């Protein structure tokens, strides 16, 4: 059985400098497969190992988590959510709502509580743009506080963007959907609050722990504008990619089959159209057949397939022959148009021609429909 490989990437702390000064250096990564660590290191994105998934892990100090009772969000679409989330969280923001990116947590059953994640929008865009330029498809992104167990405190040496400096940070997860981070300045206040010292943690140790958990409940930052361009990548790199390719090929074969079937039907219909016209012209040489042959026969083949009545195509020719025999004594130009529909011939006579004599010969099979159009449908073909 084949298991997917995942590249976990440790995203640096957001720089306090201007964006023009940001330079992406080598990033720490860990590659895992089926609960095992198979590679770790530090490299630029284009040098990361080829894996089926790439997951970004952000420091807790850069992601604000706000939990609230907002059941009304369940029924909103993506566009409506993007309009609603800034209004719900503006009291927690120190900057403009337009300058941050929002992500919605995972609903837990019918519970009305939900967590909203907030992160600097410019920082997210800058990172994603650099990864896309390196042709790296990010599938998920998480704040580290949502990857640790509940009621846990971890201390970190978290890398800076320059990949040289490390920052002493602490990440805390308080409840199922709540957590935060802070700079470790040696203060003991939070330690007293939680009753124990922060546990030192490394990125490799964290990935080992994550591999044992249900990752579908992790809050994903790749939403809204960051989810759309990665839709195809999710499919292309997923473990279902072989099935998806197979479905695509099956669809193509099906469409080709439909086209071939339609083509064969066209040629068969055309054959019977021509035969019917030949018979009709034998008896009615001046009949006007300038109308589209498709109009002449538009329902014949459909009816033939539906009924599966052997010899149905012969019925059309026999009817045309019998009608021609009935019109033998009439002027040769009395029939202007001839059609076939629902096992009957539809005849449009020349304006002014009175087929009363034909009615007497063929009764009760020649029935007037409207103006100069008649339906010829014998009760028996014997």
N, C-alpha and C positions, 0 to 999 in steps of 0.2 A: 504494500500500500504506500502511495506517495503522499508525503506531507509537505505543505507549503513552507517556504522559507520567508522569514520576516527580518527586515533590517530596521532596528530601533535606533533612532538618531537623537542625541542629546542636544537640544537647541540652546544656544548660549543665552545668558541674561541680556535683556534688551539694553543696548547702549544708551547712555545719557547724553551722548554727543549728537550733533546734527546728522541727518541722514546722509548728507554729502560726504561725511567722513567714515561711513560704515564700509567695512571691507570684510567679506566672508572668508574666513580661514578654514583650515581643516576642522572637521567636527567629529566628536566621539560617536562611534556606532557599535552596535552589538547585533550579530546575526544569530537568530534562533530557528530551530526546526523541531517541532514535536517535543517541546519541553526540554530541549537540549541547547546549550550554547555551542555553536560551531565555529564562530569567529568573532573577534573584537579588535578594535583599532581606532585610528584617527586618520581621516582623509578628507579631501575635497569631494563634493558630491559626485563628480564625474568619475572618481576613483573608488566609489563604494562598490562592494560586491553586487553582482546581479542577483536580485531576489524577486519573489513574486509580490511582495508587499513592502511598502516603506511607511513607517509610523514615526511621527515626530513627537517628542516629549518636551513640553515647555516647563520652565521652572515655576513653582507655585507663586512666586512674588510677582510674576508678570500676568497672572490670570486672576481676575476677581470673580468669585462665585456668589451669586445672590439667589437665595431660596425663598419662594413665596407660594401663596395659595392662589393659583391662577388657572382654575379649570377651564376658563373661557378660551384659553390658548389651544385647547385640543382641536377645536373645530376650524381653526384658521389655516389658510394655505400659506405657502412660503412668502408670497408678497405681503399678505396681511400681517404675518408675524414680523417681518422686517419693519413694518410701520408701528406695530404695537410694542415691541421690546424696548425701544428707547424711552417711551413714555412710562413704562413700568419701572425702569431702573435709573431714571435721571437723578433721583435723590442720592444714589450711591456714587455718582460720577463727579470727578473733579475737573473734567474737560468736556468739550462739546460732544453730544451724542453722535454727531456725524463723524467723529474721529475715532470711533471704536467699532470693533467687530463683535457681533453677538452670536452665541450658539446656545441651542436649547438642549437640556439634559434629556434623560430617558424617563418616560412615564412609567410608573410602577403600578400596574394594575389599574384600578379605578381611583387611586389616591389623587386628590386635587393638587398636591404639592409638586412643584417642578423647580429645577435649578436652571438659572441662566448664567452662562459664562461670558465674561467681557474681557477683551484683549485689545491692545492698540492696533488699529486698522493698518496704519502705514507700515508697522513692523511686520504684520502678517503678509501684506502685499509684497514687501521687499524680499522676504524669505521665499515666498512661493515663486516669485519671478526668477530668482536665482536658481531655484531647483528645476523649474521648467526649462530654463536656458541650458541646464545640464542634462536635459531629457530624463529627469527623474520624476516619476509619477507618484505623488504623495497620496496615500489612500486614507490615512487617518492622522489625527493630531490630538493629543491629550495633555491636560495639565497634570503634573506629576502627583499632585495631592489626591487626584481621583484614581490613581493607580495603586495606592497603598491601602492596607487594611484599615477598617474603622478604628477610631480611638488610638491612632498611632502617631508618633512624632519622629521624623527622620532628620538627621543633620547631613549636610552635603558640602562638598567642595565643588561648586558648580562653575563650569568654564565661562570665560568671557568671550566676546566675539573675536578677540585677537588670538584665541586658542592658547594663550600663554598664561594669562592671569586667571586665578580661581577665586570665586567668592564663597564665603562661608554663609550658607543659607540653611534655613529650617523649613520643612514642609509638614503641614499638620492636616490630618483628616479626622474631623470630629464625628460626623454621622455618615449615614449612607451616601448623601448627596452634598455634603458640605465639607469645606476645607479651605486652607489659606497657607500663605508662606510669609516668612519674614527674614530680615537680615539678622544673622546671629552676631549680636554685639556683646555676648557674654552675660546678658541680663538673665536673671533667674525668675522673673515674674511668670513667664509662660510655663516654665518648668514646674513651678509651684502649683499653677492652675491644673496641669495635667498629672501631677503627682509622680512623674518619672523623668529621667534624663532622656534627651533625644538619642535615638539609636543611630550610630554612624551607618551611612549607606553609600554604596557605590552603584554606578549605572549597571554594571554586570549583575550585581546582586538583585537589583530591582527587576531586571528582565527575568531572572530566574524565578522570582516570586510571581510576576505577572503571568508567566506561562502556566501557572497552576490555577489561574482564575478564569471566570467567565468574562471574556473580553467584550461581549456584546452589550454589556451594561455600562461600559466606560463612556463618559461624556466626550463626544467627538467635536472638535473645533472646526473641522472641515465641513462647514455648512454654508448655505446661501451662495455667495459668489465664489467660494472656494470649493464647493462641491460640484458645480456644473461642469467645469472643464475636466473633471476627473472621472466623470461617469463612465466613459469608455475604458479608461484605464482600470477602473475597478473590475470591469468584466474581463478585459484582456489579461489581467494578472490573477484572476480568481482561479480557484481549483476547478471551476466549472467551465473553463475556457474550451476544453475539448468538446464538451457537450454543446456549447454555444456554437462552435464551428460546425459541428455535425448538424445542428438544427438549421444553420444558415445554408449548408450544402443541400439539405433535404428540401428546404424552401425553394432553392434555385432549381433543383431537379423537378419539383412539383410545377413550378411556373413554366419550365420548358415543356413538360408533359402537356400542360393545358394548352400551350401554344401549338404543339404538334397535333393535339386532338382537334383544336379549332381549325387548323389548316386542313386536316383530313376531312372534317365535316364540310368545310367550304368546297373542297373539290367534289365531294359526293353530291352535295346540293346542286352545285353547278352542273354536274352531269345530268341530273334529273330535270333541271330547268331546261337544259338544251333539248333533251328528249321530248319534253312536253311541248316546247315551242315548235319542234320539228313536226310533231303530230298535228298540232293546231294549224300550222301553216300549210300542211298537206290539204286540210279541209277548208281552211280560211286563209288563202294566200295573201290577201290584202289587209290582214289584221295588223293593227298598229302595236308593235312591241317595242316602241322606243322608251317605254317606262323602264325603270331600273329593275333588273331581274331579281334583285333582293326583295323588291316590293311584290313581285309576282309570286315568290315562294317563301316569304318571310316566316311563315309558321309551319311549313310542311315538315321540315326536318325535326323541329322541336316536338311536333305531334308524333312523328315516327319513333323517336327515342322514347317518348313517354309511354306509348301504347305497346311497343315491342310487338306489333302485329305483323306477322310475316306477310310479305306481299303488299304492304301498304304503298310502297312506291309505285307498284304496278297499277294500283287503284287510280292514282292520279293520271297516268297515261291512258287507262281505259276510259275514264270519264271524259278526258279531252277528245278521245276517238269517238265516243258515243255522241258527244255534243256536236262534233263535226259532221257526223252522219245525219243528225237532226237538222242541221243547217244546210244540208246538201242542196236543197232547192232554193235557198235564200241567196241574196246578193253576196258576193265574196267579201265585201267590205263592211258587213254589218257589225262585226265584233271589233271593238277598239282596244279593249284590254281584257286580259284573262289572268285570274289568280287562283291560288289554292289555299284553303284555310279550313281547319276542322273537318277534314275528309270530304270537302265539297269544293266544286269549282265556283268561282265568283266571276260573273260575266258582265262586262259593261258594253252595252250595245250602242251603235251609232244613233245619235239623236234623231228621233222621228221614226225609228224602226219599231214596229209593234210585233212582239213575239207571241201573240195569242195562239197562233197555229202551233208553235212549239209546245206551249202549255198543254194543248190537247194531245199532242203526240207523247209527251213525256210525263203527263200528270201522274201522280201529284208531285213530281220531283223538281219542277222548275218553278221557283217561288220568287215573286217580286219583293225586293228589299227597299229600294228607294229610287226615285226618278227612273233612270235607265239602267240600274244595276239589278241583276237577278242572281239567284243561288241555284245551282244545279247539283242535286244530291240524290241519286237513285236510292230506293229503299234496299235494293238487292244488287249485288254485283254479278249474279248468276245470269 
